Amino acid sequence: MKWKRLWHYEFWPFWIFYFPAYIYYFYLAIKSRRWVYFSVLNPCMKFGGAFLSSKQHYLKTIPDLWKPITMLVSDLDDFESIKKQLEGMKLNFPLIVKPDMGERGKNVEKLDSLNELKTYLSTINQSVLIQEYIDYPIELGILFYWDTNRAPQISSIGTKDFCKLIGDGTRTLKTLVNANHRIAHRKSILENRFKTQWNQIIPKGEAVLVEPIGNHNRGTTFLDARHHYSKEMLEWVVSCVQHLPGFDYGRVDLKIENWNSFKTKTGIKILEINGVNSEPIHIYDPNFSIWNAYKAIFKHMHIIYQLSRQKLNNQSQTLTLFEFISGARMVLNEKRASQISYT
């Protein structure tokens, strides 16, 4: 199974896959004469959304109709107060929990009980968002930006196919996990999660949802969904980001009831909005070649460069390199302090 993960770039360590992009970034930085040229974008987000951007800070400006009920928890030790807040906001299990300033799906979990929530909060050391679980069947990421003519553009649409194992009536859940190259590396975690089913034979045709969190390192398959682009989708995204003053570029991650939701403007819930660190997630489609993936990455890096250059020409100011490095150190310290073993 390991050779299959080595063969496809979606499973490579981030720094290895993005190594050519780092070289291109240095070229763009020299060309712009600003090491952190991108920080001029998205003034509504800290560091342009490159990192350390509070999800709650910008989600609160989005209309309630389009987002899950969300609670920000800063005092992780006062669990009795947290329980009362959950009751007051009518937040019922299952719930989604995530760091307010997390990245790449790190430490995002679906929890089913107060005991699980208490365990999670006891092992993380930063502010957390507790969200209503949205069970809409389609989860996607839409990468949007205003071009240099201030025309709205969607450049990437990716959907997430959550990992399900289908029973064949002969193999146990353990055997099915070991035979799946997407999740075999997580068998120790899954064994603990599915204790009662682990050594049981899964009936033929029965589906077991292995991972409800949309992260390809947890078994989720990302698919290119650009063919679902529609005028109604673009109009809805525009109406959404207009609630974020100064938003220039980023990805809206959301769930929808069906592909008609953008037309009816119902059955849509925003999970989070990312800034200049947003990836065009359609590149992780298993049928996408690595050359096309790099082509898409460089294209989006160039878009960020063009948008930044336009703002710089209009006398906007970037962060200094010192400010950026200081922020990066804060990120590393946050990550070291918040390493958890829940999953």
GUSETI-170634 format. One record per residue (C-alpha): residue number from 0; residue in one letter; chain; x, y, z. Coordinates in nm, 2 decimals, padded with zeros to 4 digits. Example, Ala and Ser with C-alpha at 12.3 -4.5 7.8 and 13.67 -1.06 7.14 Angstrom:
2
node nr: 0 rest: A kette: A x: 01.23 y: -00.45 z: 00.78
node nr: 1 rest: S kette: A x: 01.37 y: -00.11 z: 00.71
This chain:
343
node nr: 0 rest: M kette: A x: 00.00 y: 00.00 z: 00.00
node nr: 1 rest: K kette: A x: 00.28 y: 00.24 z: 00.07
node nr: 2 rest: W kette: A x: 00.40 y: 00.25 z: -00.29
node nr: 3 rest: K kette: A x: 00.06 y: 00.38 z: -00.40
node nr: 4 rest: R kette: A x: 00.10 y: 00.67 z: -00.16
node nr: 5 rest: L kette: A x: 00.45 y: 00.74 z: -00.29
node nr: 6 rest: W kette: A x: 00.33 y: 00.73 z: -00.65
node nr: 7 rest: H kette: A x: 00.08 y: 01.01 z: -00.62
node nr: 8 rest: Y kette: A x: 00.18 y: 01.36 z: -00.51
node nr: 9 rest: E kette: A x: -00.14 y: 01.42 z: -00.31
node nr: 10 rest: F kette: A x: 00.02 y: 01.21 z: -00.03
node nr: 11 rest: W kette: A x: 00.36 y: 01.37 z: -00.04
node nr: 12 rest: P kette: A x: 00.47 y: 01.59 z: 00.25
node nr: 13 rest: F kette: A x: 00.36 y: 01.95 z: 00.18
node nr: 14 rest: W kette: A x: 00.72 y: 02.09 z: 00.17
node nr: 15 rest: I kette: A x: 00.83 y: 01.83 z: -00.09
node nr: 16 rest: F kette: A x: 00.54 y: 01.88 z: -00.32
node nr: 17 rest: Y kette: A x: 00.56 y: 02.26 z: -00.30
node nr: 18 rest: F kette: A x: 00.94 y: 02.29 z: -00.34
node nr: 19 rest: P kette: A x: 00.92 y: 02.41 z: -00.70
node nr: 20 rest: A kette: A x: 00.66 y: 02.67 z: -00.58
node nr: 21 rest: Y kette: A x: 00.91 y: 02.80 z: -00.33
node nr: 22 rest: I kette: A x: 01.15 y: 02.88 z: -00.61
node nr: 23 rest: Y kette: A x: 00.88 y: 03.05 z: -00.81
node nr: 24 rest: Y kette: A x: 00.79 y: 03.25 z: -00.50
node nr: 25 rest: F kette: A x: 01.14 y: 03.39 z: -00.46
node nr: 26 rest: Y kette: A x: 01.13 y: 03.49 z: -00.83
node nr: 27 rest: L kette: A x: 00.81 y: 03.68 z: -00.77
node nr: 28 rest: A kette: A x: 00.93 y: 03.84 z: -00.45
node nr: 29 rest: I kette: A x: 01.25 y: 03.97 z: -00.63
node nr: 30 rest: K kette: A x: 01.04 y: 04.09 z: -00.92
node nr: 31 rest: S kette: A x: 00.80 y: 04.28 z: -00.69
node nr: 32 rest: R kette: A x: 01.08 y: 04.41 z: -00.47
node nr: 33 rest: R kette: A x: 00.88 y: 04.30 z: -00.16
node nr: 34 rest: W kette: A x: 00.95 y: 03.98 z: 00.03
node nr: 35 rest: V kette: A x: 00.59 y: 03.96 z: 00.15
node nr: 36 rest: Y kette: A x: 00.41 y: 04.13 z: -00.14
node nr: 37 rest: F kette: A x: 00.10 y: 03.91 z: -00.08
node nr: 38 rest: S kette: A x: 00.04 y: 04.07 z: 00.26
node nr: 39 rest: V kette: A x: -00.11 y: 04.37 z: 00.09
node nr: 40 rest: L kette: A x: -00.41 y: 04.16 z: 00.00
node nr: 41 rest: N kette: A x: -00.71 y: 04.07 z: 00.22
node nr: 42 rest: P kette: A x: -00.68 y: 04.35 z: 00.48
node nr: 43 rest: C kette: A x: -00.98 y: 04.19 z: 00.65
node nr: 44 rest: M kette: A x: -00.75 y: 03.90 z: 00.74
node nr: 45 rest: K kette: A x: -00.43 y: 03.90 z: 00.95
node nr: 46 rest: F kette: A x: -00.12 y: 03.86 z: 00.72
node nr: 47 rest: G kette: A x: -00.36 y: 03.85 z: 00.42
node nr: 48 rest: G kette: A x: -00.48 y: 03.51 z: 00.54
node nr: 49 rest: A kette: A x: -00.14 y: 03.35 z: 00.49
node nr: 50 rest: F kette: A x: -00.15 y: 03.23 z: 00.85
node nr: 51 rest: L kette: A x: -00.27 y: 03.32 z: 01.20
node nr: 52 rest: S kette: A x: -00.60 y: 03.44 z: 01.07
node nr: 53 rest: S kette: A x: -00.89 y: 03.40 z: 01.31
node nr: 54 rest: K kette: A x: -01.18 y: 03.22 z: 01.15
node nr: 55 rest: Q kette: A x: -01.42 y: 03.37 z: 01.40
node nr: 56 rest: H kette: A x: -01.30 y: 03.72 z: 01.31
node nr: 57 rest: Y kette: A x: -01.43 y: 03.71 z: 00.96
node nr: 58 rest: L kette: A x: -01.71 y: 03.45 z: 01.00
node nr: 59 rest: K kette: A x: -01.90 y: 03.69 z: 01.23
node nr: 60 rest: T kette: A x: -01.95 y: 03.93 z: 00.94
node nr: 61 rest: I kette: A x: -02.12 y: 03.66 z: 00.73
node nr: 62 rest: P kette: A x: -02.50 y: 03.64 z: 00.76
node nr: 63 rest: D kette: A x: -02.63 y: 03.37 z: 01.00
node nr: 64 rest: L kette: A x: -02.83 y: 03.21 z: 00.72
node nr: 65 rest: W kette: A x: -02.50 y: 03.10 z: 00.56
node nr: 66 rest: K kette: A x: -02.30 y: 02.96 z: 00.85
node nr: 67 rest: P kette: A x: -02.33 y: 02.70 z: 01.12
node nr: 68 rest: I kette: A x: -02.41 y: 02.80 z: 01.47
node nr: 69 rest: T kette: A x: -02.06 y: 02.87 z: 01.61
node nr: 70 rest: M kette: A x: -01.92 y: 02.93 z: 01.95
node nr: 71 rest: L kette: A x: -01.57 y: 03.06 z: 02.03
node nr: 72 rest: V kette: A x: -01.41 y: 02.91 z: 02.34
node nr: 73 rest: S kette: A x: -01.10 y: 03.08 z: 02.48
node nr: 74 rest: D kette: A x: -01.11 y: 02.96 z: 02.84
node nr: 75 rest: L kette: A x: -01.07 y: 02.59 z: 02.79
node nr: 76 rest: D kette: A x: -01.06 y: 02.50 z: 03.16
node nr: 77 rest: D kette: A x: -01.41 y: 02.63 z: 03.25
node nr: 78 rest: F kette: A x: -01.60 y: 02.33 z: 03.12
node nr: 79 rest: E kette: A x: -01.91 y: 02.40 z: 03.32
node nr: 80 rest: S kette: A x: -01.94 y: 02.74 z: 03.15
node nr: 81 rest: I kette: A x: -01.88 y: 02.58 z: 02.81
node nr: 82 rest: K kette: A x: -02.17 y: 02.33 z: 02.87
node nr: 83 rest: K kette: A x: -02.40 y: 02.62 z: 02.97
node nr: 84 rest: Q kette: A x: -02.31 y: 02.81 z: 02.65
node nr: 85 rest: L kette: A x: -02.37 y: 02.50 z: 02.44
node nr: 86 rest: E kette: A x: -02.72 y: 02.47 z: 02.59
node nr: 87 rest: G kette: A x: -02.79 y: 02.84 z: 02.55
node nr: 88 rest: M kette: A x: -02.69 y: 02.83 z: 02.19
node nr: 89 rest: K kette: A x: -02.88 y: 02.50 z: 02.13
node nr: 90 rest: L kette: A x: -02.56 y: 02.34 z: 02.00
node nr: 91 rest: N kette: A x: -02.63 y: 01.96 z: 02.01
node nr: 92 rest: F kette: A x: -02.40 y: 01.67 z: 01.93
node nr: 93 rest: P kette: A x: -02.25 y: 01.57 z: 01.70
node nr: 94 rest: L kette: A x: -02.04 y: 01.89 z: 01.69
node nr: 95 rest: I kette: A x: -01.74 y: 02.00 z: 01.49
node nr: 96 rest: V kette: A x: -01.44 y: 02.14 z: 01.68
node nr: 97 rest: K kette: A x: -01.14 y: 02.32 z: 01.53
node nr: 98 rest: P kette: A x: -00.87 y: 02.56 z: 01.63
node nr: 99 rest: D kette: A x: -00.97 y: 02.92 z: 01.56
node nr: 100 rest: M kette: A x: -00.64 y: 02.98 z: 01.39
node nr: 101 rest: G kette: A x: -00.57 y: 02.63 z: 01.25
node nr: 102 rest: E kette: A x: -00.43 y: 02.53 z: 00.91
node nr: 103 rest: R kette: A x: -00.48 y: 02.25 z: 00.66
node nr: 104 rest: G kette: A x: -00.75 y: 02.07 z: 00.86
node nr: 105 rest: K kette: A x: -00.51 y: 02.02 z: 01.16
node nr: 106 rest: N kette: A x: -00.70 y: 01.92 z: 01.48
node nr: 107 rest: V kette: A x: -01.04 y: 01.94 z: 01.32
node nr: 108 rest: E kette: A x: -01.27 y: 01.67 z: 01.48
node nr: 109 rest: K kette: A x: -01.63 y: 01.56 z: 01.48
node nr: 110 rest: L kette: A x: -01.73 y: 01.48 z: 01.84
node nr: 111 rest: D kette: A x: -02.03 y: 01.29 z: 01.96
node nr: 112 rest: S kette: A x: -02.04 y: 01.35 z: 02.34
node nr: 113 rest: L kette: A x: -01.95 y: 01.58 z: 02.62
node nr: 114 rest: N kette: A x: -01.68 y: 01.34 z: 02.73
node nr: 115 rest: E kette: A x: -01.52 y: 01.36 z: 02.39
node nr: 116 rest: L kette: A x: -01.54 y: 01.73 z: 02.40
node nr: 117 rest: K kette: A x: -01.38 y: 01.75 z: 02.74
node nr: 118 rest: T kette: A x: -01.10 y: 01.52 z: 02.63
node nr: 119 rest: Y kette: A x: -01.04 y: 01.74 z: 02.32
node nr: 120 rest: L kette: A x: -01.03 y: 02.06 z: 02.51
node nr: 121 rest: S kette: A x: -00.79 y: 01.92 z: 02.77
node nr: 122 rest: T kette: A x: -00.53 y: 01.84 z: 02.50
node nr: 123 rest: I kette: A x: -00.53 y: 02.16 z: 02.30
node nr: 124 rest: N kette: A x: -00.38 y: 02.49 z: 02.40
node nr: 125 rest: Q kette: A x: -00.55 y: 02.76 z: 02.19
node nr: 126 rest: S kette: A x: -00.88 y: 02.91 z: 02.12
node nr: 127 rest: V kette: A x: -01.13 y: 02.67 z: 01.97
node nr: 128 rest: L kette: A x: -01.44 y: 02.70 z: 01.76
node nr: 129 rest: I kette: A x: -01.73 y: 02.47 z: 01.84
node nr: 130 rest: Q kette: A x: -01.97 y: 02.44 z: 01.54
node nr: 131 rest: E kette: A x: -02.30 y: 02.29 z: 01.46
node nr: 132 rest: Y kette: A x: -02.24 y: 01.98 z: 01.24
node nr: 133 rest: I kette: A x: -02.38 y: 02.02 z: 00.90
node nr: 134 rest: D kette: A x: -02.48 y: 01.70 z: 00.73
node nr: 135 rest: Y kette: A x: -02.53 y: 01.83 z: 00.38
node nr: 136 rest: P kette: A x: -02.40 y: 01.57 z: 00.13
node nr: 137 rest: I kette: A x: -02.18 y: 01.79 z: -00.08
node nr: 138 rest: E kette: A x: -01.86 y: 01.96 z: 00.06
node nr: 139 rest: L kette: A x: -01.66 y: 02.18 z: -00.17
node nr: 140 rest: G kette: A x: -01.40 y: 02.45 z: -00.19
node nr: 141 rest: I kette: A x: -01.45 y: 02.74 z: -00.43
node nr: 142 rest: L kette: A x: -01.14 y: 02.96 z: -00.50
node nr: 143 rest: F kette: A x: -01.25 y: 03.31 z: -00.58
node nr: 144 rest: Y kette: A x: -01.08 y: 03.64 z: -00.65
node nr: 145 rest: W kette: A x: -01.14 y: 03.99 z: -00.79
node nr: 146 rest: D kette: A x: -00.92 y: 04.03 z: -01.10
node nr: 147 rest: T kette: A x: -00.72 y: 04.35 z: -01.17
node nr: 148 rest: N kette: A x: -01.03 y: 04.49 z: -01.34
node nr: 149 rest: R kette: A x: -01.24 y: 04.42 z: -01.03
node nr: 150 rest: A kette: A x: -01.43 y: 04.15 z: -01.21
node nr: 151 rest: P kette: A x: -01.53 y: 03.85 z: -01.00
node nr: 152 rest: Q kette: A x: -01.36 y: 03.52 z: -01.10
node nr: 153 rest: I kette: A x: -01.38 y: 03.16 z: -00.99
node nr: 154 rest: S kette: A x: -01.06 y: 02.97 z: -01.07
node nr: 155 rest: S kette: A x: -01.10 y: 02.64 z: -00.89
node nr: 156 rest: I kette: A x: -01.39 y: 02.42 z: -00.76
node nr: 157 rest: G kette: A x: -01.31 y: 02.10 z: -00.58
node nr: 158 rest: T kette: A x: -01.54 y: 01.85 z: -00.40
node nr: 159 rest: K kette: A x: -01.46 y: 01.60 z: -00.13
node nr: 160 rest: D kette: A x: -01.55 y: 01.23 z: -00.15
node nr: 161 rest: F kette: A x: -01.54 y: 01.11 z: 00.21
node nr: 162 rest: C kette: A x: -01.38 y: 00.77 z: 00.27
node nr: 163 rest: K kette: A x: -01.63 y: 00.49 z: 00.29
node nr: 164 rest: L kette: A x: -01.56 y: 00.12 z: 00.31
node nr: 165 rest: I kette: A x: -01.81 y: -00.11 z: 00.14
node nr: 166 rest: G kette: A x: -01.85 y: -00.45 z: 00.30
node nr: 167 rest: D kette: A x: -01.82 y: -00.77 z: 00.09
node nr: 168 rest: G kette: A x: -01.96 y: -01.01 z: 00.34
node nr: 169 rest: T kette: A x: -01.62 y: -01.19 z: 00.38
node nr: 170 rest: R kette: A x: -01.37 y: -00.94 z: 00.52
node nr: 171 rest: T kette: A x: -01.35 y: -00.77 z: 00.85
node nr: 172 rest: L kette: A x: -01.33 y: -00.39 z: 00.89
node nr: 173 rest: K kette: A x: -00.96 y: -00.43 z: 00.99
node nr: 174 rest: T kette: A x: -00.89 y: -00.62 z: 00.66
node nr: 175 rest: L kette: A x: -01.08 y: -00.35 z: 00.46
node nr: 176 rest: V kette: A x: -00.88 y: -00.08 z: 00.62
node nr: 177 rest: N kette: A x: -00.55 y: -00.25 z: 00.55
node nr: 178 rest: A kette: A x: -00.64 y: -00.30 z: 00.19
node nr: 179 rest: N kette: A x: -00.72 y: 00.07 z: 00.13
node nr: 180 rest: H kette: A x: -00.41 y: 00.28 z: 00.05
node nr: 181 rest: R kette: A x: -00.59 y: 00.60 z: 00.15
node nr: 182 rest: I kette: A x: -00.64 y: 00.50 z: 00.52
node nr: 183 rest: A kette: A x: -00.41 y: 00.21 z: 00.59
node nr: 184 rest: H kette: A x: -00.16 y: 00.44 z: 00.75
node nr: 185 rest: R kette: A x: -00.43 y: 00.54 z: 01.01
node nr: 186 rest: K kette: A x: -00.52 y: 00.19 z: 01.12
node nr: 187 rest: S kette: A x: -00.41 y: 00.24 z: 01.48
node nr: 188 rest: I kette: A x: -00.64 y: 00.54 z: 01.51
node nr: 189 rest: L kette: A x: -00.93 y: 00.37 z: 01.33
node nr: 190 rest: E kette: A x: -00.89 y: 00.06 z: 01.55
node nr: 191 rest: N kette: A x: -00.95 y: 00.27 z: 01.85
node nr: 192 rest: R kette: A x: -01.24 y: 00.46 z: 01.69
node nr: 193 rest: F kette: A x: -01.42 y: 00.14 z: 01.57
node nr: 194 rest: K kette: A x: -01.34 y: -00.09 z: 01.86
node nr: 195 rest: T kette: A x: -01.67 y: -00.29 z: 01.84
node nr: 196 rest: Q kette: A x: -01.66 y: -00.33 z: 01.46
node nr: 197 rest: W kette: A x: -01.28 y: -00.37 z: 01.41
node nr: 198 rest: N kette: A x: -01.28 y: -00.75 z: 01.39
node nr: 199 rest: Q kette: A x: -01.63 y: -00.80 z: 01.26
node nr: 200 rest: I kette: A x: -01.72 y: -00.90 z: 00.90
node nr: 201 rest: I kette: A x: -01.89 y: -00.61 z: 00.73
node nr: 202 rest: P kette: A x: -02.21 y: -00.73 z: 00.55
node nr: 203 rest: K kette: A x: -02.21 y: -00.72 z: 00.17
node nr: 204 rest: G kette: A x: -02.31 y: -00.37 z: 00.05
node nr: 205 rest: E kette: A x: -02.30 y: -00.20 z: 00.39
node nr: 206 rest: A kette: A x: -02.11 y: 00.13 z: 00.39
node nr: 207 rest: V kette: A x: -01.89 y: 00.24 z: 00.68
node nr: 208 rest: L kette: A x: -01.80 y: 00.61 z: 00.69
node nr: 209 rest: V kette: A x: -01.44 y: 00.59 z: 00.81
node nr: 210 rest: E kette: A x: -01.37 y: 00.96 z: 00.83
node nr: 211 rest: P kette: A x: -01.61 y: 01.25 z: 00.84
node nr: 212 rest: I kette: A x: -01.34 y: 01.52 z: 00.81
node nr: 213 rest: G kette: A x: -01.26 y: 01.64 z: 00.46
node nr: 214 rest: N kette: A x: -00.88 y: 01.60 z: 00.47
node nr: 215 rest: H kette: A x: -00.71 y: 01.39 z: 00.20
node nr: 216 rest: N kette: A x: -00.45 y: 01.27 z: 00.46
node nr: 217 rest: R kette: A x: -00.74 y: 01.12 z: 00.64
node nr: 218 rest: G kette: A x: -00.87 y: 00.93 z: 00.34
node nr: 219 rest: T kette: A x: -01.09 y: 01.19 z: 00.17
node nr: 220 rest: T kette: A x: -01.06 y: 01.20 z: -00.21
node nr: 221 rest: F kette: A x: -01.06 y: 01.55 z: -00.36
node nr: 222 rest: L kette: A x: -01.22 y: 01.57 z: -00.70
node nr: 223 rest: D kette: A x: -01.21 y: 01.83 z: -00.98
node nr: 224 rest: A kette: A x: -01.56 y: 01.99 z: -00.99
node nr: 225 rest: R kette: A x: -01.50 y: 02.28 z: -01.22
node nr: 226 rest: H kette: A x: -01.76 y: 02.14 z: -01.46
node nr: 227 rest: H kette: A x: -02.02 y: 02.24 z: -01.19
node nr: 228 rest: Y kette: A x: -01.94 y: 02.61 z: -01.24
node nr: 229 rest: S kette: A x: -02.25 y: 02.82 z: -01.30
node nr: 230 rest: K kette: A x: -02.35 y: 03.19 z: -01.31
node nr: 231 rest: E kette: A x: -02.56 y: 03.13 z: -01.00
node nr: 232 rest: M kette: A x: -02.26 y: 03.00 z: -00.81
node nr: 233 rest: L kette: A x: -02.05 y: 03.30 z: -00.90
node nr: 234 rest: E kette: A x: -02.33 y: 03.54 z: -00.80
node nr: 235 rest: W kette: A x: -02.37 y: 03.37 z: -00.47
node nr: 236 rest: V kette: A x: -02.00 y: 03.38 z: -00.39
node nr: 237 rest: V kette: A x: -01.99 y: 03.75 z: -00.48
node nr: 238 rest: S kette: A x: -02.28 y: 03.81 z: -00.24
node nr: 239 rest: C kette: A x: -02.09 y: 03.62 z: 00.03
node nr: 240 rest: V kette: A x: -01.75 y: 03.79 z: 00.00
node nr: 241 rest: Q kette: A x: -01.90 y: 04.13 z: -00.02
node nr: 242 rest: H kette: A x: -01.96 y: 04.09 z: 00.36
node nr: 243 rest: L kette: A x: -01.58 y: 04.08 z: 00.40
node nr: 244 rest: P kette: A x: -01.45 y: 04.44 z: 00.36
node nr: 245 rest: G kette: A x: -01.13 y: 04.43 z: 00.15
node nr: 246 rest: F kette: A x: -01.15 y: 04.07 z: 00.05
node nr: 247 rest: D kette: A x: -00.93 y: 04.01 z: -00.26
node nr: 248 rest: Y kette: A x: -00.85 y: 03.64 z: -00.29
node nr: 249 rest: G kette: A x: -00.93 y: 03.32 z: -00.12
node nr: 250 rest: R kette: A x: -01.12 y: 03.00 z: -00.09
node nr: 251 rest: V kette: A x: -01.47 y: 02.95 z: 00.05
node nr: 252 rest: D kette: A x: -01.52 y: 02.61 z: 00.20
node nr: 253 rest: L kette: A x: -01.88 y: 02.51 z: 00.23
node nr: 254 rest: K kette: A x: -02.15 y: 02.24 z: 00.23
node nr: 255 rest: I kette: A x: -02.45 y: 02.24 z: 00.01
node nr: 256 rest: E kette: A x: -02.77 y: 02.03 z: -00.01
node nr: 257 rest: N kette: A x: -02.74 y: 01.99 z: -00.38
node nr: 258 rest: W kette: A x: -02.60 y: 02.16 z: -00.69
node nr: 259 rest: N kette: A x: -02.92 y: 02.36 z: -00.73
node nr: 260 rest: S kette: A x: -02.86 y: 02.54 z: -00.40
node nr: 261 rest: F kette: A x: -02.68 y: 02.83 z: -00.56
node nr: 262 rest: K kette: A x: -02.98 y: 02.89 z: -00.78
node nr: 263 rest: T kette: A x: -03.23 y: 02.88 z: -00.49
node nr: 264 rest: K kette: A x: -02.98 y: 03.04 z: -00.24
node nr: 265 rest: T kette: A x: -03.09 y: 02.78 z: 00.02
node nr: 266 rest: G kette: A x: -02.92 y: 02.48 z: 00.17
node nr: 267 rest: I kette: A x: -02.57 y: 02.65 z: 00.19
node nr: 268 rest: K kette: A x: -02.35 y: 02.66 z: 00.49
node nr: 269 rest: I kette: A x: -02.00 y: 02.82 z: 00.50
node nr: 270 rest: L kette: A x: -01.75 y: 02.62 z: 00.70
node nr: 271 rest: E kette: A x: -01.46 y: 02.86 z: 00.67
node nr: 272 rest: I kette: A x: -01.29 y: 03.11 z: 00.44
node nr: 273 rest: N kette: A x: -00.92 y: 03.11 z: 00.37
node nr: 274 rest: G kette: A x: -00.70 y: 03.39 z: 00.23
node nr: 275 rest: V kette: A x: -00.38 y: 03.40 z: 00.02
node nr: 276 rest: N kette: A x: -00.27 y: 03.05 z: 00.15
node nr: 277 rest: S kette: A x: -00.57 y: 02.90 z: -00.03
node nr: 278 rest: E kette: A x: -00.49 y: 02.60 z: -00.26
node nr: 279 rest: P kette: A x: -00.69 y: 02.52 z: -00.57
node nr: 280 rest: I kette: A x: -00.79 y: 02.19 z: -00.43
node nr: 281 rest: H kette: A x: -00.91 y: 02.04 z: -00.76
node nr: 282 rest: I kette: A x: -00.54 y: 01.97 z: -00.83
node nr: 283 rest: Y kette: A x: -00.56 y: 01.68 z: -00.58
node nr: 284 rest: D kette: A x: -00.80 y: 01.48 z: -00.81
node nr: 285 rest: P kette: A x: -00.63 y: 01.14 z: -00.86
node nr: 286 rest: N kette: A x: -00.67 y: 01.18 z: -01.23
node nr: 287 rest: F kette: A x: -00.49 y: 01.52 z: -01.23
node nr: 288 rest: S kette: A x: -00.13 y: 01.50 z: -01.35
node nr: 289 rest: I kette: A x: 00.15 y: 01.65 z: -01.15
node nr: 290 rest: W kette: A x: 00.24 y: 01.88 z: -01.44
node nr: 291 rest: N kette: A x: -00.11 y: 02.02 z: -01.46
node nr: 292 rest: A kette: A x: -00.11 y: 02.05 z: -01.08
node nr: 293 rest: Y kette: A x: 00.21 y: 02.27 z: -01.09
node nr: 294 rest: K kette: A x: 00.07 y: 02.46 z: -01.38
node nr: 295 rest: A kette: A x: -00.24 y: 02.55 z: -01.17
node nr: 296 rest: I kette: A x: -00.03 y: 02.63 z: -00.86
node nr: 297 rest: F kette: A x: 00.20 y: 02.87 z: -01.06
node nr: 298 rest: K kette: A x: -00.11 y: 03.02 z: -01.22
node nr: 299 rest: H kette: A x: -00.26 y: 03.11 z: -00.89
node nr: 300 rest: M kette: A x: 00.07 y: 03.24 z: -00.75
node nr: 301 rest: H kette: A x: 00.09 y: 03.47 z: -01.05
node nr: 302 rest: I kette: A x: -00.27 y: 03.59 z: -00.99
node nr: 303 rest: I kette: A x: -00.17 y: 03.68 z: -00.63
node nr: 304 rest: Y kette: A x: 00.14 y: 03.86 z: -00.76
node nr: 305 rest: Q kette: A x: -00.06 y: 04.06 z: -01.01
node nr: 306 rest: L kette: A x: -00.33 y: 04.16 z: -00.75
node nr: 307 rest: S kette: A x: -00.05 y: 04.25 z: -00.51
node nr: 308 rest: R kette: A x: 00.14 y: 04.46 z: -00.76
node nr: 309 rest: Q kette: A x: -00.17 y: 04.65 z: -00.85
node nr: 310 rest: K kette: A x: -00.23 y: 04.74 z: -00.49
node nr: 311 rest: L kette: A x: 00.14 y: 04.83 z: -00.44
node nr: 312 rest: N kette: A x: 00.12 y: 05.06 z: -00.75
node nr: 313 rest: N kette: A x: -00.17 y: 05.23 z: -00.57
node nr: 314 rest: Q kette: A x: 00.05 y: 05.31 z: -00.27
node nr: 315 rest: S kette: A x: -00.07 y: 05.03 z: -00.05
node nr: 316 rest: Q kette: A x: 00.18 y: 04.90 z: 00.21
node nr: 317 rest: T kette: A x: 00.29 y: 04.54 z: 00.28
node nr: 318 rest: L kette: A x: 00.41 y: 04.41 z: 00.61
node nr: 319 rest: T kette: A x: 00.78 y: 04.43 z: 00.67
node nr: 320 rest: L kette: A x: 00.99 y: 04.11 z: 00.65
node nr: 321 rest: F kette: A x: 01.05 y: 04.15 z: 01.02
node nr: 322 rest: E kette: A x: 00.68 y: 04.15 z: 01.09
node nr: 323 rest: F kette: A x: 00.62 y: 03.85 z: 00.87
node nr: 324 rest: I kette: A x: 00.90 y: 03.65 z: 01.04
node nr: 325 rest: S kette: A x: 00.77 y: 03.75 z: 01.38
node nr: 326 rest: G kette: A x: 00.43 y: 03.62 z: 01.28
node nr: 327 rest: A kette: A x: 00.58 y: 03.30 z: 01.15
node nr: 328 rest: R kette: A x: 00.75 y: 03.24 z: 01.48
node nr: 329 rest: M kette: A x: 00.42 y: 03.29 z: 01.65
node nr: 330 rest: V kette: A x: 00.27 y: 03.02 z: 01.42
node nr: 331 rest: L kette: A x: 00.54 y: 02.77 z: 01.50
node nr: 332 rest: N kette: A x: 00.50 y: 02.84 z: 01.88
node nr: 333 rest: E kette: A x: 00.12 y: 02.80 z: 01.85
node nr: 334 rest: K kette: A x: 00.17 y: 02.47 z: 01.67
node nr: 335 rest: R kette: A x: 00.42 y: 02.33 z: 01.92
node nr: 336 rest: A kette: A x: 00.19 y: 02.43 z: 02.21
node nr: 337 rest: S kette: A x: -00.12 y: 02.28 z: 02.05
node nr: 338 rest: Q kette: A x: 00.00 y: 01.94 z: 01.94
node nr: 339 rest: I kette: A x: -00.27 y: 01.70 z: 02.05
node nr: 340 rest: S kette: A x: -00.30 y: 01.32 z: 02.04
node nr: 341 rest: Y kette: A x: -00.68 y: 01.30 z: 02.02
node nr: 342 rest: T kette: A x: -00.69 y: 01.14 z: 01.67
